Amino acid sequence: MRAYRVAYDGRPYHGFQRQPDVDTVEGRLRSALVRLGVCERGEGLPGRYAAAGRTDAGVSARAQTIAFDAPAWLSPVAFNGELPDDIRVWASADVPEDFHATHDAAERTYTYYLYAPPDADRPGHEPVDDGQWADAVDALTGTHDFHNLTSDDTGTQRTVDIDWARDGQFLVVQFTAGGFCRQLVRRLVSLAAAVADGSAPLSKVDRVLSPEPVSGPDGVPPAAPEPLVLTDVRYPDVHFTRDDDAAADARAVFAHRRANACATARVAGNITDGL
């Protein structure tokens, strides 16, 4: 049995998990395995298949992890030969027969890149106050029942560590937990950002973390999915080996995408600044 690290640009996909009639990352992985003869045609997945998590539509990953009964020859390079460029397998590890990529994950880390300039250069937005952001993040960090920040009905009590740093016009925010409720990270970002730009008082954090339901206009919508990336999944007893060729290929693919995104941002800036 083998585990694989997978990086992908989630923006073109309707999430990670397979769904009927829409394009998903897992669907592309399965199609590749069918073409490689590792998985039979039809609806099934390889034996003992599991994934570390189910990222939402638009969310990307650097360290999504899948594991299944894989033949010895299925290297990351071989896997990539049947995958689109925006999905790259870059490392692998032999794992015990009872390994489960979902249940055996000790920690998952997501990183959110929040565009949050400290000055008011966004039309219709107030400047972000880092002190108010810090107060909101401090209140949200730790063990809480996050039932008002997810659509999940069960398993809403979680312990979440939040680290952040300002990087120019962005707040780079890392969320680490054993597991996350549906849309929890994006709603945490949304709530803290609302406090930071003054559109919500700090007291709203206590209200949202209280046992009473919060809904309607008082609820917290999720932040945009595109700035979110699954950056790490930690398995204490699993040691992944980077495939140098596959990793170099992945770096080239995503460097090209970064260059295109930077150019697109400059074009948008030109139009914005000229109006």
Secondary structure, 3 states (H helix, E strand, C coil): CEEEEEEECCCCCCCCCCCCCCCCHHHHHHHHHHHCCCCCCCCCCCCCCEECCCCCCCCEEEEEEEEECCCCCCCHHHHHCCCCCCEEEEEEEECCCCCCCCCCCCEEEEEEEEECCCCCCCCCCCCCCHHHHHHHHHHHCEEEECHHHCCCCCCCEEEEEEEEEEECCEEEEEEEECCCCCCHHHHHHHHHHHHHCCCCCCHHHHHHHCCCCCCHHHCCCCCCCCCEEEEEEECCCCCCEECHHHHHHHHHHHHHHHHHHHHHHHHHHHHHHHC
